[in-house]
Amino acid sequence: MRFLPRPSWRVFLVVFGLGLIWALATNEAWEDFFITYRASKNLAEGKGLVFTEGERVHSFTSPLGVLLPAASYLLTGRSSDEAALWIYRLMCFTALGGAAVLLWKTLRQLYSFAAPAVLLVAWVATDNKTISYTANGMETAFLLLFLSWALWAMFTPQGKRNAWHLGLAWGGMMWTRPDSSIYIAVMGAGLLLLTPSESLSFLQARVRWFRRIALAGAVCTIVYLPWFIWAWRYYGTPVPQTITAKGLFTDMSAGHLWSELLRFPATILSGESSLSANFIFHYGLSGGLPKPLLMLYLAYSAIPLVLLVLPKIRWETRVAALLCTVGHFYLTVVTGPSPWYVPQVTLLGLVALALAFAQAFGYLSRLRRENRLPLVTRAVQIILWSAAVVLVLAEGIQSVIIARQAYMARALVE
């Protein structure tokens, strides 16, 4: 098989295989999947895309999360819910493998040495919430796929072609979860504000980026508009009932959001933000983890926030850090730190960490080649590598423990 020597295929197969092993070992299935799957099954059986036949209620959040399980059920000949779940899982594992390949390609195009790309793939592949929500029927993997596609389109050499890629990725994000509009808006703002001017004046560079972002926005609109119009006609509103219901308990006034923004640093330090849930298992904030471990995870999670204000940080790192920070603010203040919303901000934080590692390691390597402070630079490199490997090991060990817990819950309780 000639494709196996290619790094991209190896990355895909490793991540796909880890997801498949998790699913086989745990057979974990999330209750939210079955809530959505009821509408999927009704659609496949000709009863309409509804939770209860005859009642046109927009009972699900993700268009892809309801349509792909419907297709999976049809592929079984409308004969097996379990087989439909497994077909959908295979779709999810494929999407997660694709996300890993895009992240690999992005880091390899930005840096000539492979270490940052290897670390990023290892971090993503061992993150227990990412693997778990890929295997248990949520739409997480597809959101990570389109988010990784958008990062690739932003960070690789730019041109009109990349604007089309960015718009298609944004459209995929909207099809996966409508609140992706928040991340899309931050991506556009980050590109306008943080990208270098290169040989152009600041104003000329902003105009050029504005045109690319406008093209990407137009492509995104064309991609998502069919679903938007259909949902509005079918349900009477394009807004899912799940979002409407949660909005009843959320103060979205400008005054409240500004107040929460001012309080956000204190919220982070108190451990009450979604930042604390970045690297721990589902509902890990409810108790059970030693405080030193919680503080260690919080320290890793807070690094992207620090990268926003450090001097001489690459613009790609700042954009990823900005997305991660705004994402955590959104999860903390608007939706609450529900664990199924966390993997996308975890991914953004890991991208920022990998890019910062690459820049720091490259700078230290240059100092060593110039024979400047060789002992100090070598020591710092060892510290960087150790910190990176510790995160991989901590996530990997935690994932094994949570896999066993998921298996026990499925076998003994559910």
C-alpha positions in Angstrom: 0.0 0.0 0.0 1.9 3.0 -1.4 -0.1 5.6 0.6 1.1 4.4 4.0 4.5 6.0 3.9 2.8 9.4 3.6 2.7 11.2 6.9 -0.8 12.5 6.4 -2.1 8.9 6.0 -0.3 7.8 9.1 -1.8 10.7 11.1 -5.3 9.9 9.8 -5.0 6.1 10.6 -3.7 6.7 14.1 -6.4 9.1 15.0 -9.1 7.1 13.3 -7.9 4.0 15.0 -7.8 5.5 18.5 -11.4 6.6 18.1 -12.5 3.1 16.9 -10.7 1.5 19.8 -12.5 3.8 22.3 -15.9 3.0 20.7 -15.2 -0.7 20.7 -13.9 -0.7 24.3 -16.6 1.5 25.8 -19.7 1.3 23.4 -20.4 4.7 24.9 -23.5 6.5 23.5 -24.6 9.9 24.7 -28.2 10.5 25.6 -28.2 13.7 23.4 -27.5 11.5 20.4 -30.7 9.5 21.0 -32.8 12.7 21.5 -31.6 13.9 18.1 -31.7 10.5 16.5 -35.4 10.2 17.2 -35.9 13.1 14.7 -33.4 11.4 12.3 -35.3 8.2 12.4 -38.7 9.9 11.9 -37.2 11.6 8.8 -35.9 8.3 7.4 -39.3 6.7 7.9 -41.1 9.5 6.1 -42.7 11.1 9.2 -40.9 14.4 8.9 -37.8 15.9 10.6 -39.6 16.2 14.0 -39.3 14.7 17.4 -43.0 13.9 17.5 -44.9 13.2 14.3 -47.2 16.0 13.4 -45.5 18.6 15.6 -43.0 20.8 13.7 -40.7 21.7 16.6 -37.0 22.4 15.8 -35.9 19.9 18.5 -32.2 19.6 17.5 -29.2 22.0 17.3 -27.0 20.5 14.5 -28.3 20.1 11.0 -25.5 17.6 10.2 -26.0 16.0 13.5 -29.5 15.1 12.6 -29.2 14.4 8.8 -26.1 12.1 8.9 -27.7 9.7 11.5 -30.8 9.7 9.2 -28.6 8.7 6.3 -27.0 6.1 8.6 -30.3 4.6 9.5 -31.3 4.4 5.8 -28.0 2.6 5.0 -29.1 -0.2 7.4 -32.3 -0.6 5.4 -34.2 1.1 8.3 -33.6 -2.1 10.3 -31.2 -1.4 13.1 -30.6 1.6 15.5 -27.3 0.1 16.8 -26.0 -0.4 13.2 -27.0 3.2 12.4 -25.0 4.5 15.4 -22.0 2.5 14.3 -22.2 3.9 10.8 -22.4 7.4 12.2 -19.5 6.7 14.5 -17.4 5.7 11.5 -18.3 9.0 9.8 -17.3 10.8 13.0 -13.9 9.0 13.2 -13.3 9.9 9.6 -14.0 13.5 10.3 -11.7 13.6 13.3 -8.9 11.9 11.3 -9.4 14.6 8.6 -9.2 17.3 11.2 -5.9 15.8 12.5 -4.5 15.7 8.9 -5.4 19.4 8.3 -3.8 20.4 11.6 -0.7 18.4 10.7 -0.5 20.1 7.3 -1.0 23.6 8.8 1.9 23.2 11.2 4.2 21.6 8.7 3.6 24.4 6.2 4.4 27.0 8.9 7.5 25.3 10.3 10.1 23.1 8.7 10.6 20.8 11.7 7.9 18.2 12.5 7.9 18.4 16.4 5.1 21.0 16.7 2.8 19.1 14.3 3.5 15.8 16.1 2.7 17.4 19.5 -0.5 19.0 18.2 -1.8 15.7 16.8 -0.8 13.8 20.0 -2.6 16.4 22.2 -5.7 16.2 20.1 -5.7 12.5 19.8 -5.3 12.0 23.6 -7.9 14.6 24.7 -10.6 12.5 26.4 -13.5 14.8 25.6 -12.6 15.0 21.9 -12.4 11.2 21.6 -15.4 10.6 23.8 -17.8 13.0 22.0 -16.6 11.7 18.7 -17.5 8.1 19.6 -20.7 8.7 21.6 -22.8 10.2 18.8 -22.3 14.0 19.1 -21.4 16.3 16.2 -18.1 17.3 17.8 -15.8 15.7 15.1 -17.4 17.5 12.3 -17.1 20.9 14.0 -13.4 20.1 14.7 -13.0 19.1 11.0 -14.4 22.4 9.7 -12.6 24.4 12.3 -9.3 22.8 11.4 -10.1 23.5 7.7 -10.7 27.2 8.5 -7.4 27.4 10.4 -5.6 25.8 7.5 -7.2 28.3 5.1 -6.2 31.3 7.3 -2.7 30.3 8.2 -1.3 28.9 4.9 -0.1 31.1 2.0 -3.0 33.4 1.1 -4.8 34.0 -2.1 -8.3 34.0 -3.6 -8.4 30.2 -3.5 -7.9 30.3 0.3 -10.8 32.7 0.7 -13.0 30.0 -1.0 -11.7 27.4 1.3 -12.3 29.6 4.3 -15.9 30.3 3.2 -16.6 26.6 2.6 -15.1 25.8 6.1 -17.3 28.5 7.7 -20.4 27.1 5.9 -19.5 23.6 7.3 -19.2 25.0 10.8 -22.7 26.6 10.5 -24.2 23.3 9.2 -22.6 21.6 12.2 -23.5 24.1 14.9 -25.3 27.5 14.3 -23.5 29.3 17.1 -20.3 28.9 15.0 -21.2 32.4 13.8 -19.4 33.7 16.9 -16.2 31.9 16.0 -16.5 33.0 12.4 -16.9 36.7 13.4 -13.8 36.4 15.7 -11.8 34.8 12.8 -12.7 37.7 10.6 -11.8 40.3 13.2 -8.6 38.5 14.0 -7.5 38.5 10.4 -8.3 42.2 10.0 -6.6 43.3 13.2 -3.7 40.9 13.7 -2.2 40.0 10.3 1.0 41.7 9.2 1.0 44.3 6.4 4.0 42.8 4.7 5.1 45.0 1.8 1.8 47.0 1.8 0.7 49.9 3.9 -1.5 49.1 6.9 -4.6 50.4 5.1 -3.9 48.5 1.9 -3.4 45.3 3.8 -6.7 45.8 5.7 -8.5 46.4 2.4 -7.0 43.2 0.9 -8.0 41.1 3.9 -11.5 42.7 4.0 -12.0 41.6 0.4 -10.9 38.0 1.2 -13.1 37.9 4.3 -16.1 39.3 2.4 -15.6 36.6 -0.3 -15.4 33.9 2.4 -18.5 35.3 4.0 -20.4 35.3 0.7 -19.4 31.6 0.1 -20.5 30.7 3.7 -23.8 32.4 3.2 -24.4 30.5 -0.1 -23.5 27.2 1.6 -25.7 27.7 4.7 -28.6 29.6 3.1 -30.5 26.5 1.8 -30.8 25.1 5.3 -31.7 28.5 6.8 -34.5 29.1 4.4 -35.8 25.5 4.6 -35.8 25.5 8.4 -37.6 28.9 8.5 -40.3 27.6 6.2 -40.7 24.2 7.8 -40.5 25.2 11.5 -41.5 28.8 11.3 -38.1 29.9 12.6 -34.5 29.1 11.7 -33.4 29.2 15.4 -33.4 25.7 17.0 -35.7 25.3 20.0 -32.7 24.2 22.0 -31.1 27.6 21.6 -34.3 29.5 22.2 -35.0 27.5 25.5 -31.5 28.1 26.8 -31.7 31.8 25.9 -34.6 32.2 28.4 -32.0 31.8 31.2 -29.3 34.0 29.7 -28.9 37.8 30.0 -27.5 38.9 26.6 -27.7 42.7 27.3 -24.7 44.8 26.5 -24.4 45.9 30.1 -24.3 42.4 31.5 -21.8 41.2 28.9 -19.5 44.2 29.6 -19.8 43.5 33.4 -18.9 39.8 32.8 -16.0 40.8 30.6 -14.5 42.9 33.4 -15.0 40.1 35.8 -13.6 37.4 33.5 -10.0 37.4 34.9 -11.4 36.9 38.4 -13.8 34.2 37.1 -10.8 32.4 35.6 -8.8 32.6 38.8 -11.7 31.3 40.9 -12.0 28.2 38.7 -15.5 29.0 37.6 -14.8 29.5 33.9 -14.9 26.9 31.1 -11.1 27.3 31.1 -10.9 25.0 34.1 -12.7 22.3 32.1 -10.3 22.5 29.1 -8.4 19.3 29.7 -10.4 17.4 32.3 -13.1 14.7 31.8 -16.8 15.3 31.7 -18.1 17.1 34.7 -14.7 16.9 36.3 -15.2 20.2 38.0 -17.9 18.6 40.2 -15.2 17.0 42.3 -12.8 14.1 42.5 -9.6 15.5 41.0 -6.7 16.6 43.3 -6.4 20.4 43.5 -2.7 20.3 42.2 -3.8 18.5 39.1 -6.7 21.0 38.5 -4.2 23.9 38.9 -1.8 22.2 36.5 -4.5 21.9 33.8 -5.6 25.5 34.5 -2.0 26.7 34.0 -1.8 24.9 30.6 -5.3 26.3 29.7 -4.3 29.9 30.6 -1.2 30.0 28.3 -3.2 31.2 25.2 -4.5 34.1 27.2 -0.9 35.1 28.0 0.1 34.7 24.4 -2.3 37.5 23.4 -0.3 40.1 25.2 3.3 38.8 24.9 5.5 40.8 22.4 6.9 39.3 19.2 4.4 36.4 19.0 3.4 35.3 15.5 0.1 36.5 14.2 -1.2 33.0 13.7 -0.6 32.2 17.3 -2.4 35.4 18.4 -5.4 34.6 16.2 -5.7 31.1 17.7 -5.3 32.5 21.2 -7.9 35.1 20.5 -10.4 32.5 19.2 -9.7 30.4 22.3 -10.2 33.3 24.7 -13.4 34.5 23.2 -14.7 31.0 23.0 -14.1 30.5 26.7 -15.8 33.8 27.5 -18.8 32.7 25.4 -19.0 29.3 27.1 -18.6 30.8 30.5 -21.1 33.7 30.2 -23.6 32.5 27.6 -23.9 28.7 27.5 -22.2 27.6 30.7 -19.2 25.3 30.6 -21.1 22.3 29.4 -18.5 19.6 28.5 -19.8 18.9 25.0 -19.1 22.5 24.0 -15.5 22.5 25.2 -13.6 20.4 22.6 -13.6 23.2 20.0 -12.0 25.7 22.4 -9.6 23.0 23.6 -8.5 22.5 20.0 -8.0 26.3 19.6 -5.9 26.4 22.7 -3.8 23.4 21.6 -3.1 25.1 18.3 -2.0 28.2 20.1 0.3 26.1 22.4 1.8 24.2 19.4 2.5 27.4 17.5 4.1 29.0 20.6 6.2 25.9 21.2 7.4 26.0 17.6 8.3 29.6 17.8 10.1 29.3 21.1 11.9 26.1 20.1 13.0 27.6 16.8 14.3 30.7 18.5 16.3 28.6 21.0 17.7 26.4 18.3 18.9 29.4 16.5 20.7 30.6 19.7 22.4 27.2 20.0 23.6 27.3 16.4 25.1 30.7 17.1 26.6 29.3 20.3 24.9 31.9 22.5 24.2 30.6 26.0 24.2 27.0 24.9 23.7 25.5 28.4 20.7 27.8 29.2 19.1 27.3 25.8 19.5 23.6 26.0 17.9 23.6 29.5 15.0 25.6 28.3 14.4 23.3 25.4 14.4 20.4 27.8 11.8 22.2 29.9 9.6 22.9 26.9 9.8 19.3 25.7 9.0 18.0 29.2 6.0 20.3 29.6 4.7 19.2 26.2 5.1 15.5 27.0 3.6 15.9 30.4 0.4 17.2 28.8 0.3 14.2 26.4 0.8 11.7 29.2 -1.7 13.4 31.5 -4.3 13.4 28.8 -3.6 9.9 27.7 -3.7 8.4 31.2 -6.9 10.3 32.0 -8.4 9.1 28.7 -7.7 5.4 29.7 -9.3 6.0 33.1 -12.4 7.7 31.6 -12.7 4.9 29.0 -12.9 2.3 31.8 -15.4 4.5 33.6 -17.5 4.8 30.4 -17.4 1.0 29.9 -18.5 0.3 33.5 -21.4 2.8 33.2 -22.5 1.2 29.9 -22.2 -2.3 31.2 -23.6 -2.0 34.8 -25.9 1.1 34.7 -27.3 1.7 31.2 
